[in-house]
Amino acid sequence: ASSGADGVVKLWASADATDWTCLYTIEHSILLKEFKREDPPQVYALQFINHWKGIAQSEFPVRNNFLMTSSDDFIHLWEIGEVEIKTSENISIKNDYQGIQVIRLVEVMSMNFTCLDDIGFGVTVTNVTTAGLKTTTGERDSSELNNAKRHKPNFGGERNPQNIIYVFDASYNAANGLLGVALSDGSLRLINGRGTCVCPITLPENHSHFTSVSWDSAGKNLAICVSSGDLVLLSIELNGSSVKSSCNAVLNGGHIQGRPLYGAAFCGDDLVLSWGVDGRLCLWDSKSNGSVVAPISILLANPVYPIFTVDIFHFDSSKSEDNDTTKKLQATIACGGGRDGGFIGVPIQLHDISHTHMIKQKDV
């Protein structure tokens, strides 16, 4: 799936990872046309979700496989299905086992975000299409949602006259069933599978917005990026339906202070990566406590190559045939960014951090 600032999300497929076919297009500007916004909605969050919890209530667990997208102050969940079509359709993909199929997306539900002191911590379950779950409480039409934004602090000043609480990032964790949403008002809201905000998170004396949120694999720790250049590590405690958060560390070294971070990601259980507009890729100890002014290592420092996104490939070489125990965990990082993007795409850099990980293990 791909998305951009034009409000368009496209689903792609390829049999050999070389020739890609567009299977489906979502025009978020059409979905939000009743709100009469001047610019196309911004799509900052995009994630395939393999096990959304909380919607199906039955004796046996039901796997809900969704595509999550965002548009301005909305999060949308789409169910992905396949329907048979004729061979003449131009958005088809050939499958040797199932014939010719096309993807169809149906809205499950949407969530709208307003100011934190609104009802339900400013999270409203709604629909932007005629499909989706029919909620009996909490629904508000476009006029009511717009009214909820009035007489509140204007985030973004003159650039945001409608006082929209933009979704800058969102990440779902299947281990705990929570969706973390980083918003332009400087809040992070943890939402359960029914669309209820169970834990709003703000930072004291913070006047900057959050740019990114990332979970560890177990769903017990969060990494939040702040536009001021800080990285905040939190722990999440679940006790039934109760969710509590606590701040473990503020990592404010490594990156150039005042330059926004674009993202962070856990690398195994011990490490956290962060990247940003300063072109730096920093490696941190995920078990840090208090205020930390220096990372374990600055893997990259290239001011002419701002890093927009990073993907990590983990490889457990202990399961390989050579049985070399000194190579327990390896990771390759793909960095996308730079200022040289053109019609051929954005340059990607690959980095191997297995040696850095082994150094940390020896130090411990």
Secondary structure, DSSP 4 states (H G I P E B T S, - for coil): -EE-TTSEEEEEE-SSSSS-EEEEEEEHHHHTGGG--SSPPP---EEEES---SS--SSS-----EEEEEETTEEEEEEEEEEE--TT-TT-EEETTTEEEEEEEEEEEEEEE--TTSGGGGEEEE-SSS-S---SSS---HHHHHHTTTTS--TTGGG-TT----EEEEEEETTTTEEEEEETTSEEEEE-TTS-EEEEEE-TT--S-EEEEEE-TTSSEEEEEETTS-EEEEEEEEETTEEEEEEEEEE-SSSPTTSPEEEEEEETTTEEEEEETTSEEEEEETT--EEE-S-SEEEEE-TTS-EEEEEEEEE-GGGSTT--GGGS-EEEEEEEE-S--BTTB--EEEEE-HHHHHHHHHH-
